[in-house]
Amino acid sequence: MISIGVEPDGMNINKDCGSTELGAITRKVREMRADIGIALDGDADRVMIIDELGHVVDGDQLLAVIAESWKEDGRLQGGGVVSTVMANLGLERHLKSLGLDMIRTPVGDRYVLEHMRKHGYNVGGEQSGHIILSDYTTTGDGFVAALQLLAVVKRRNKPVSELCHRFEPLPQIMKNVRYQKGKPLENAGVRSAIASAEKKLGGGGRLIVRPSGTEPVIRVMGEGDDKILVEQAVDDVVEALALAAA
């Protein structure tokens, strides 16, 4: 085992390392020809994986791997998993192909956990790598999630790149619009643009428009089978928001 980014000085938490800065671990996996890279954030409640080819495995893929494994073992409760509105549509479709549901909550692992507790699910998480396995813990735990993945790797005896590519993610585009005052989302032009963009994407995609909880920013996320169409839909909403925020 090779450890990097493990010398904290009280000021360098997550600095150029960990689950939010994957450059260093990606380079190290390739340099050492490692079988897997496991990247945790400062408090280890998030995990991201680097496969032996140097490709990133995000929380959506990890949820797919664990849900599929637990379903086979008869351990999966609730008939599916809990994630957020930001989870890739490819994950939802993949789980559906396995006969599993995916419940979406607002962004934030606390909302995921709340739904899990209320409705009896034992697997949930976020694309960012917060994975909650309530058989073991009551919060996101990167170590527990990584151990579950390693158990699957050991049992299947296949490369991480093969085991962790459970579905092809749909193109997902996120843009932010900053505003100084007012409520841009209540603007008639913005509401019209959102409705038009949703109609444009139809059943082949999704549009999420939401205010940030920490700063004066509106986040616009679109995804779908047609990347060009998704870009157009997102840009139309961003343009309307920019006009309303001017």
Backbone bond lengths (Angstrom), bond angles and torsions (degrees), N, CA, C in turn:
res aa  C-N    CA-C-N  psi(-1)  N-CA   C-N-CA  omega(-1)  CA-C   N-CA-C  phi
1 M - - - 1.449 - - 1.521 109.65 -
2 I 1.324 116.45 137.40 1.463 122.60 179.70 1.519 108.01 -116.97
3 S 1.325 117.64 125.10 1.464 121.92 -178.59 1.518 110.15 -106.66
4 I 1.324 116.37 135.70 1.470 121.81 173.07 1.525 108.03 -135.23
5 G 1.327 116.38 156.34 1.462 120.68 179.10 1.508 113.60 66.22
6 V 1.351 116.47 34.18 1.471 120.01 -175.79 1.535 111.28 -119.86
7 E 1.319 116.09 32.00 1.468 120.04 178.84 1.524 109.63 -125.24
8 P 1.336 117.92 71.80 1.471 120.55 -178.42 1.526 111.73 -70.07
9 D 1.329 115.56 145.06 1.470 119.97 175.92 1.527 110.69 -123.36
10 G 1.337 116.12 13.49 1.451 120.04 -179.49 1.516 113.61 90.54
11 M 1.339 115.87 -13.50 1.464 120.15 -177.57 1.534 112.60 -123.31
12 N 1.312 117.56 -12.22 1.473 119.60 -171.12 1.531 113.25 -111.00
13 I 1.328 117.42 24.80 1.458 120.51 179.99 1.532 109.68 -61.32
14 N 1.320 115.88 126.29 1.473 123.54 -179.68 1.532 113.99 66.25
15 K 1.317 118.41 8.06 1.465 120.38 -177.74 1.532 110.25 -74.30
16 D 1.309 115.92 114.39 1.475 122.81 177.60 1.527 112.76 55.74
17 C 1.320 116.78 29.40 1.468 119.56 178.94 1.519 109.10 -159.88
18 G 1.317 115.05 179.49 1.448 119.87 175.16 1.519 113.87 81.74
19 S 1.325 115.76 -171.03 1.459 121.64 -172.83 1.522 113.73 -72.28
20 T 1.344 116.88 -12.80 1.462 119.45 179.21 1.529 112.83 -100.93
21 E 1.314 117.51 -12.41 1.475 122.31 178.25 1.525 107.38 -134.01
22 L 1.326 116.67 92.35 1.459 121.03 -168.55 1.525 114.84 -93.61
23 G 1.321 117.38 2.26 1.461 120.36 -177.32 1.519 113.04 -60.19
24 A 1.335 116.92 -46.67 1.470 120.78 -174.96 1.528 111.46 -65.55
25 I 1.331 116.99 -45.61 1.467 118.40 -177.58 1.525 111.27 -71.42
26 T 1.325 117.20 -32.90 1.466 119.87 177.05 1.525 110.58 -62.44
27 R 1.339 115.88 -44.69 1.464 120.09 178.79 1.526 110.99 -64.29
28 K 1.331 116.97 -39.81 1.468 120.69 -178.32 1.537 110.98 -67.36
29 V 1.329 117.27 -40.44 1.471 120.09 178.29 1.519 110.07 -60.56
30 R 1.321 116.92 -43.92 1.464 120.50 179.92 1.525 110.96 -68.16
31 E 1.327 116.25 -42.30 1.467 120.48 -179.23 1.523 111.52 -61.49
32 M 1.321 116.79 -44.17 1.464 121.41 -175.17 1.531 112.37 -90.88
33 R 1.320 116.67 -1.88 1.476 121.20 -175.52 1.528 110.02 51.93
34 A 1.308 114.51 45.85 1.464 120.78 -178.00 1.527 110.79 -73.74
35 D 1.316 115.90 158.25 1.460 121.40 177.62 1.521 111.74 -78.07
36 I 1.343 116.71 -28.37 1.461 120.75 -176.22 1.515 109.65 -161.76
37 G 1.319 116.25 148.81 1.459 122.42 171.27 1.520 108.54 -119.98
38 I 1.328 116.84 135.08 1.464 121.54 -179.77 1.520 108.06 -120.16
39 A 1.324 116.69 116.22 1.462 121.91 -176.44 1.527 110.11 -112.60
40 L 1.324 115.84 120.30 1.470 122.31 177.98 1.521 109.05 -108.02
41 D 1.327 117.00 155.37 1.460 118.49 172.56 1.522 108.98 -88.15
42 G 1.328 116.77 -176.00 1.461 121.41 -170.59 1.511 115.01 -56.91
43 D 1.347 117.60 -38.34 1.472 119.12 179.15 1.522 111.98 -104.71
44 A 1.321 116.27 10.98 1.478 123.49 172.02 1.526 114.16 60.80
45 D 1.332 117.58 24.44 1.468 117.50 175.18 1.528 111.30 -91.83
46 R 1.333 116.25 -5.59 1.470 121.08 176.11 1.527 109.55 -123.80
47 V 1.330 115.69 148.47 1.458 120.21 177.87 1.519 109.29 -141.99
48 M 1.319 115.66 140.81 1.460 122.72 170.84 1.520 106.76 -128.95
49 I 1.316 115.70 147.99 1.454 121.34 -175.78 1.531 109.70 -113.98
50 I 1.332 115.60 143.08 1.464 121.81 171.44 1.524 106.74 -113.43
51 D 1.331 116.89 124.49 1.460 118.33 -179.98 1.527 110.63 -79.97
52 E 1.331 116.95 176.97 1.476 121.47 -174.38 1.523 112.75 -66.27
53 L 1.338 117.33 -13.04 1.463 121.58 177.64 1.527 112.02 -93.29
54 G 1.335 116.25 -4.28 1.455 120.44 -178.97 1.511 113.79 88.73
55 H 1.328 117.34 15.81 1.457 121.65 179.68 1.524 110.56 -95.15
56 V 1.332 115.58 145.84 1.462 121.11 -178.30 1.528 110.93 -81.17
57 V 1.322 115.08 135.11 1.469 122.51 173.03 1.528 106.57 -111.50
58 D 1.343 116.90 112.94 1.465 119.32 -175.05 1.525 111.98 -91.24
59 G 1.326 115.20 -176.39 1.456 120.63 -176.64 1.513 114.03 -62.91
60 D 1.329 117.35 -31.68 1.464 119.83 178.74 1.528 111.08 -62.43
61 Q 1.334 116.23 -45.30 1.463 119.58 179.50 1.526 111.06 -66.87
62 L 1.336 116.63 -37.90 1.466 119.94 178.79 1.532 110.85 -63.43
63 L 1.330 116.54 -41.32 1.459 119.62 177.02 1.523 110.88 -59.90
64 A 1.336 115.78 -40.42 1.462 119.72 179.61 1.523 111.17 -63.96
65 V 1.332 116.72 -44.57 1.474 121.19 -179.23 1.528 110.68 -62.13
66 I 1.327 116.41 -48.77 1.460 120.24 -176.02 1.523 110.97 -68.66
67 A 1.331 116.94 -42.54 1.466 119.97 -179.81 1.525 111.03 -61.89
68 E 1.334 116.34 -42.84 1.460 120.28 -179.89 1.532 110.88 -64.83
69 S 1.341 116.04 -42.72 1.460 120.98 -179.92 1.528 111.12 -64.35
70 W 1.318 116.30 -45.93 1.464 120.13 -178.35 1.530 111.46 -68.65
71 K 1.319 116.97 -33.42 1.470 119.88 176.12 1.531 109.59 -62.27
72 E 1.338 116.26 -44.94 1.464 120.26 179.57 1.525 111.56 -62.13
73 D 1.331 116.18 -33.92 1.466 120.47 -178.74 1.527 112.83 -85.49
74 G 1.337 117.19 -2.97 1.453 120.52 -177.84 1.515 113.76 73.72
75 R 1.338 116.45 22.35 1.462 120.74 -176.13 1.519 113.14 -100.81
76 L 1.326 117.15 -17.37 1.465 120.38 -172.96 1.523 110.39 -72.91
77 Q 1.322 115.89 127.00 1.459 121.57 -179.62 1.526 111.20 -106.88
78 G 1.316 116.46 150.96 1.458 121.20 176.29 1.513 114.25 88.54
79 G 1.326 116.92 -8.69 1.460 119.48 179.21 1.508 114.80 77.72
80 G 1.331 117.24 18.90 1.459 119.88 178.94 1.515 111.40 168.12
81 V 1.332 116.44 -154.48 1.457 121.61 -179.39 1.524 109.68 -130.40
82 V 1.310 115.47 163.88 1.460 122.67 176.87 1.522 108.55 -113.17
83 S 1.318 117.09 128.03 1.462 121.43 175.16 1.528 108.21 -137.61
84 T 1.307 117.64 -159.25 1.466 120.53 -176.67 1.520 110.97 -118.48
85 V 1.311 115.02 177.69 1.465 120.51 178.98 1.520 111.79 -63.45
86 M 1.337 117.68 -15.40 1.465 120.85 -178.03 1.524 112.79 -89.44
87 A 1.311 118.38 -8.81 1.470 120.63 179.78 1.525 109.72 -61.06
88 N 1.325 116.00 141.60 1.455 120.76 -176.94 1.527 110.86 -65.49
89 L 1.322 114.68 140.69 1.464 120.35 179.11 1.532 111.01 -61.39
90 G 1.331 116.51 -26.84 1.458 120.05 176.82 1.519 112.16 -61.21
91 L 1.333 116.85 -36.16 1.469 121.00 176.90 1.518 110.07 -64.97
92 E 1.311 116.44 -45.85 1.462 120.47 -179.29 1.528 110.91 -59.76
93 R 1.323 116.17 -43.46 1.463 120.00 -179.89 1.527 111.31 -66.65
94 H 1.344 115.99 -39.55 1.466 119.90 179.85 1.526 110.60 -63.10
95 L 1.333 116.29 -46.52 1.458 119.66 -179.98 1.529 110.85 -62.87
96 K 1.307 115.94 -38.79 1.465 119.86 178.41 1.525 111.14 -61.13
97 S 1.348 115.67 -37.12 1.464 119.30 179.01 1.521 111.83 -66.16
98 L 1.331 116.39 -20.57 1.465 121.83 177.87 1.526 111.95 -93.70
99 G 1.329 116.10 1.66 1.456 120.42 -177.49 1.511 113.20 80.91
100 L 1.348 116.46 22.14 1.457 121.18 -177.77 1.529 110.65 -113.20
101 D 1.317 115.95 149.99 1.461 121.81 176.84 1.523 110.19 -92.69
102 M 1.324 116.18 156.41 1.461 120.74 168.17 1.517 108.12 -127.86
103 I 1.306 115.89 117.01 1.454 122.11 179.15 1.518 108.42 -93.05
104 R 1.329 117.23 132.74 1.466 121.74 179.67 1.530 110.13 -105.18
105 T 1.330 114.89 135.35 1.462 121.48 176.18 1.530 108.40 -119.76
106 P 1.337 118.02 172.48 1.462 119.04 170.19 1.534 110.65 -58.81
107 V 1.331 116.30 162.22 1.459 121.11 -179.55 1.528 110.17 -64.67
108 G 1.320 115.57 134.57 1.461 120.73 179.34 1.508 111.21 129.63
109 D 1.344 116.75 127.99 1.457 118.98 -176.45 1.526 112.59 -65.74
110 R 1.337 117.86 -21.12 1.463 118.75 178.16 1.522 111.21 -67.73
111 Y 1.338 116.23 -32.95 1.469 119.35 177.46 1.533 110.57 -71.91
112 V 1.334 114.99 -37.01 1.461 119.79 176.77 1.528 109.86 -61.58
113 L 1.327 116.37 -49.57 1.464 120.78 -178.85 1.522 111.77 -62.62
114 E 1.325 116.24 -40.00 1.461 120.58 179.83 1.529 110.70 -59.48
115 H 1.332 116.58 -43.80 1.464 120.08 -179.77 1.534 110.61 -69.61
116 M 1.327 116.54 -39.23 1.464 120.04 178.18 1.520 111.00 -58.60
117 R 1.319 116.12 -46.75 1.460 120.38 -178.41 1.533 111.64 -64.73
118 K 1.317 115.26 -42.07 1.464 120.42 -174.45 1.528 112.13 -70.64
119 H 1.357 116.31 -32.37 1.459 119.26 -171.01 1.535 113.69 -117.33
120 G 1.320 118.15 6.30 1.456 120.38 170.35 1.513 116.32 81.57
121 Y 1.329 117.96 29.56 1.464 121.13 175.06 1.525 109.03 -92.51
122 N 1.334 116.78 150.50 1.466 118.69 177.09 1.522 113.58 -121.21
123 V 1.334 117.70 5.74 1.466 121.86 173.58 1.523 109.14 -132.69
124 G 1.314 115.43 127.53 1.459 120.34 178.09 1.511 110.36 -158.98
125 G 1.309 116.73 169.35 1.459 118.63 178.01 1.503 113.16 164.05
126 E 1.334 114.12 -171.04 1.454 121.74 -175.86 1.527 110.68 -129.40
127 Q 1.309 114.46 158.97 1.463 122.00 177.51 1.526 111.29 -57.44
128 S 1.337 116.78 -30.32 1.461 121.83 -177.95 1.516 113.59 -71.51
129 G 1.340 117.63 -6.80 1.460 119.71 177.35 1.510 115.39 107.06
130 H 1.345 117.22 1.69 1.467 119.48 170.00 1.529 107.30 -73.01
131 I 1.292 117.83 109.61 1.457 121.86 178.54 1.532 108.11 -117.40
132 I 1.334 115.92 123.02 1.466 120.96 -178.02 1.525 108.75 -110.70
133 L 1.311 116.04 117.69 1.457 122.35 178.12 1.527 106.49 -117.21
134 S 1.325 116.20 95.07 1.461 120.57 -167.42 1.529 113.57 -72.19
135 D 1.338 117.92 -7.45 1.464 118.88 171.57 1.528 111.24 -66.58
136 Y 1.333 114.77 -22.13 1.466 119.84 -174.18 1.525 113.75 -117.32
137 T 1.332 117.33 -31.42 1.460 119.61 -172.30 1.516 110.14 -153.98
138 T 1.319 116.41 166.06 1.461 121.26 -177.60 1.523 112.53 -107.45
139 T 1.323 116.66 12.61 1.456 120.50 178.94 1.521 108.75 -149.09
140 G 1.325 116.81 174.70 1.453 119.63 175.06 1.519 110.20 -61.83
141 D 1.326 116.76 136.70 1.467 120.98 -179.20 1.520 108.24 -143.16
142 G 1.328 115.88 107.81 1.452 120.84 -176.98 1.518 113.62 -65.29
143 F 1.330 116.44 -35.43 1.469 119.97 179.44 1.527 111.22 -65.42
144 V 1.326 116.12 -45.68 1.464 120.39 -178.81 1.527 110.37 -63.46
145 A 1.332 116.49 -43.81 1.470 120.31 179.50 1.527 110.75 -62.72
146 A 1.344 116.35 -42.65 1.465 120.33 179.49 1.530 111.12 -63.60
147 L 1.325 117.09 -39.90 1.461 120.50 179.08 1.533 111.24 -65.13
148 Q 1.316 116.56 -37.27 1.461 119.48 176.70 1.532 111.02 -63.15
149 L 1.328 115.78 -41.65 1.465 119.42 177.55 1.522 110.86 -64.66
150 L 1.335 117.42 -44.43 1.457 120.77 -179.79 1.532 111.26 -61.91
151 A 1.324 117.01 -33.60 1.462 120.35 177.65 1.530 110.59 -64.19
152 V 1.346 115.93 -38.53 1.468 120.11 178.06 1.531 109.90 -68.13
153 V 1.331 116.97 -42.11 1.467 121.66 178.76 1.529 109.81 -59.94
154 K 1.334 116.40 -45.13 1.460 121.21 -179.36 1.523 111.24 -63.67
155 R 1.319 116.31 -44.21 1.461 120.58 -176.11 1.530 112.01 -69.66
156 R 1.323 116.08 -41.42 1.466 119.80 -176.75 1.534 112.05 -84.03
157 N 1.337 116.52 -23.92 1.463 121.75 -179.76 1.530 111.53 55.29
158 K 1.317 114.93 47.47 1.463 121.94 178.10 1.517 109.62 -129.07
159 P 1.336 118.26 158.67 1.468 120.74 179.79 1.531 111.32 -62.39
160 V 1.319 114.44 150.51 1.463 120.08 179.43 1.530 110.68 -60.16
161 S 1.322 116.67 -36.90 1.467 120.29 -178.91 1.523 111.63 -60.57
162 E 1.310 116.85 -32.64 1.461 121.02 179.08 1.522 111.34 -81.08
163 L 1.315 117.02 -44.23 1.455 120.95 -176.84 1.519 112.78 -69.96
164 C 1.325 117.42 -32.59 1.461 120.62 -171.70 1.518 114.14 -98.77
165 H 1.315 117.22 3.41 1.466 118.90 173.80 1.519 106.83 -102.91
166 R 1.334 115.59 77.41 1.459 121.08 -174.12 1.524 112.02 -82.84
167 F 1.316 117.57 -23.03 1.454 120.96 -179.43 1.522 109.39 -155.06
168 E 1.311 115.93 161.06 1.463 121.47 177.41 1.529 107.84 -91.94
169 P 1.344 118.24 115.12 1.471 119.80 -179.33 1.533 111.14 -64.03
170 L 1.314 115.88 141.86 1.452 120.01 173.48 1.527 109.17 -76.38
171 P 1.343 116.95 151.49 1.465 119.60 174.83 1.530 110.08 -54.59
172 Q 1.307 116.31 128.71 1.467 121.94 -178.14 1.524 108.40 -130.02
173 I 1.308 116.59 121.72 1.464 121.86 -174.74 1.524 109.28 -120.13
174 M 1.327 115.53 129.22 1.461 121.64 -179.96 1.528 109.65 -122.80
175 K 1.325 116.22 131.00 1.460 120.95 174.89 1.527 108.73 -135.39
176 N 1.337 115.34 148.37 1.457 121.78 -179.09 1.527 110.48 -113.67
177 V 1.312 116.05 142.92 1.468 121.92 175.62 1.518 107.54 -124.47
178 R 1.327 116.32 119.26 1.462 120.89 -179.38 1.527 109.84 -89.59
179 Y 1.317 116.23 142.09 1.463 120.60 177.57 1.523 109.11 -135.21
180 Q 1.325 115.78 158.38 1.460 120.62 -175.65 1.529 112.28 -98.13
181 K 1.332 115.90 -37.09 1.463 118.98 -177.11 1.522 109.26 -156.84
182 G 1.333 114.62 174.62 1.454 119.12 178.08 1.517 112.87 80.15
183 K 1.329 115.07 -170.27 1.464 122.47 -179.44 1.522 108.90 -130.34
184 P 1.333 116.63 82.61 1.471 120.48 -175.69 1.526 113.71 -55.46
185 L 1.335 117.59 -30.90 1.456 119.59 -177.21 1.526 112.92 -69.62
186 E 1.348 116.34 -14.72 1.456 119.72 178.10 1.527 112.21 -92.10
187 N 1.318 116.61 -4.26 1.462 121.51 179.51 1.529 110.37 -66.91
188 A 1.326 116.89 135.93 1.467 121.59 -177.00 1.521 111.63 -61.66
189 G 1.345 116.28 -39.54 1.466 119.94 179.24 1.516 112.07 -64.83
190 V 1.332 116.57 -36.41 1.464 121.37 178.68 1.525 109.95 -68.89
191 R 1.321 116.50 -45.28 1.469 120.29 179.46 1.533 110.88 -60.48
192 S 1.338 115.47 -39.54 1.463 120.03 178.95 1.528 110.79 -66.03
193 A 1.351 116.39 -41.55 1.462 120.85 -179.84 1.525 111.08 -64.77
194 I 1.329 116.49 -38.64 1.459 120.61 179.23 1.526 110.28 -65.53
195 A 1.322 116.39 -45.50 1.463 120.34 179.65 1.524 111.17 -61.80
196 S 1.339 116.45 -41.02 1.464 121.36 179.35 1.528 110.86 -65.63
197 A 1.347 116.76 -41.26 1.461 120.99 -179.30 1.523 110.73 -66.75
198 E 1.332 117.33 -40.06 1.461 120.79 178.51 1.523 110.86 -63.94
199 K 1.325 115.85 -39.36 1.465 120.23 178.02 1.522 110.49 -65.88
200 K 1.332 115.99 -38.55 1.465 121.15 -179.72 1.526 110.85 -63.51
201 L 1.334 117.09 -41.38 1.467 120.76 -179.81 1.526 111.42 -73.74
202 G 1.324 116.35 -33.89 1.458 120.28 177.93 1.515 112.04 58.43
203 G 1.338 115.67 -145.60 1.456 120.11 -178.21 1.514 113.71 -79.56
204 G 1.333 117.39 -3.44 1.461 120.40 -178.16 1.507 114.57 -95.15
205 G 1.336 116.90 11.63 1.453 118.45 -179.56 1.518 112.06 -169.05
206 R 1.339 114.38 -176.72 1.463 121.34 -179.51 1.510 109.44 -138.93
207 L 1.331 115.88 152.90 1.456 122.13 174.24 1.522 108.23 -131.34
208 I 1.325 116.21 126.80 1.468 121.59 177.34 1.523 107.97 -121.55
209 V 1.322 116.88 122.54 1.462 122.00 177.05 1.523 106.77 -124.42
210 R 1.326 116.46 117.92 1.463 119.03 -174.71 1.518 110.66 -148.51
211 P 1.326 117.32 147.90 1.472 120.11 175.34 1.521 110.48 -77.66
212 S 1.320 115.72 145.88 1.464 120.17 173.95 1.514 109.07 -67.29
213 G 1.305 116.25 148.03 1.457 120.22 177.46 1.509 113.60 -86.90
214 T 1.335 117.16 -5.17 1.467 119.92 -174.09 1.524 114.63 -123.97
215 E 1.339 117.86 -12.96 1.458 120.25 -178.21 1.529 109.52 -151.87
216 P 1.359 117.15 161.24 1.467 120.04 -179.07 1.527 112.21 -75.38
217 V 1.303 115.71 72.14 1.463 122.82 -176.23 1.533 108.72 -137.24
218 I 1.322 115.88 138.49 1.455 121.51 171.23 1.521 107.28 -102.63
219 R 1.317 117.05 126.36 1.456 121.52 -179.69 1.534 109.41 -100.15
220 V 1.321 114.69 129.61 1.461 120.93 -179.76 1.524 107.93 -117.88
221 M 1.327 116.09 117.48 1.456 120.85 179.32 1.524 109.55 -122.56
222 G 1.312 115.58 130.54 1.456 120.74 175.54 1.515 109.67 -129.22
223 E 1.310 116.39 148.17 1.455 120.71 174.58 1.520 109.27 -150.67
224 G 1.319 114.53 155.15 1.458 118.71 -179.91 1.510 111.48 175.38
225 D 1.314 115.19 177.40 1.460 120.42 -178.21 1.522 112.17 -69.11
226 D 1.324 116.87 -32.82 1.465 122.61 -176.90 1.528 109.45 -102.96
227 K 1.333 116.96 105.60 1.472 120.79 -175.74 1.521 112.16 -61.55
228 I 1.319 117.29 -39.99 1.464 120.52 -178.93 1.526 110.32 -63.88
229 L 1.313 116.18 -41.98 1.460 120.87 178.92 1.522 110.60 -64.74
230 V 1.333 116.61 -39.87 1.461 120.88 178.18 1.525 110.22 -63.08
231 E 1.324 117.31 -44.74 1.466 121.28 178.81 1.518 111.12 -59.72
232 Q 1.316 116.76 -42.54 1.463 120.85 179.64 1.526 110.95 -63.85
233 A 1.322 116.02 -43.93 1.464 120.33 -179.43 1.524 111.14 -62.75
234 V 1.334 116.29 -46.38 1.468 120.70 179.76 1.526 110.55 -63.84
235 D 1.323 117.27 -45.29 1.472 121.17 -178.66 1.520 111.58 -62.44
236 D 1.324 117.62 -37.38 1.468 120.81 178.91 1.527 110.84 -62.51
237 V 1.319 116.40 -42.60 1.465 120.26 -180.00 1.526 110.55 -70.64
238 V 1.315 116.82 -41.26 1.463 120.97 178.75 1.536 110.42 -61.18
239 E 1.328 117.12 -41.97 1.461 121.05 178.70 1.521 111.34 -61.73
240 A 1.328 116.00 -43.94 1.463 119.43 179.07 1.526 111.59 -65.31
241 L 1.328 117.17 -40.37 1.454 121.06 177.42 1.516 111.74 -64.06
242 A 1.340 116.98 -41.03 1.462 120.94 179.50 1.522 111.38 -62.44
243 L 1.326 116.36 -39.32 1.464 120.28 177.72 1.529 110.96 -66.24
244 A 1.335 116.35 -41.87 1.462 120.69 -179.69 1.521 111.77 -68.28
245 A 1.328 116.04 -29.72 1.470 120.56 -176.76 1.522 112.58 -88.04
246 A 1.322 117.10 -11.07 1.476 120.88 -176.37 1.529 111.54 -66.50
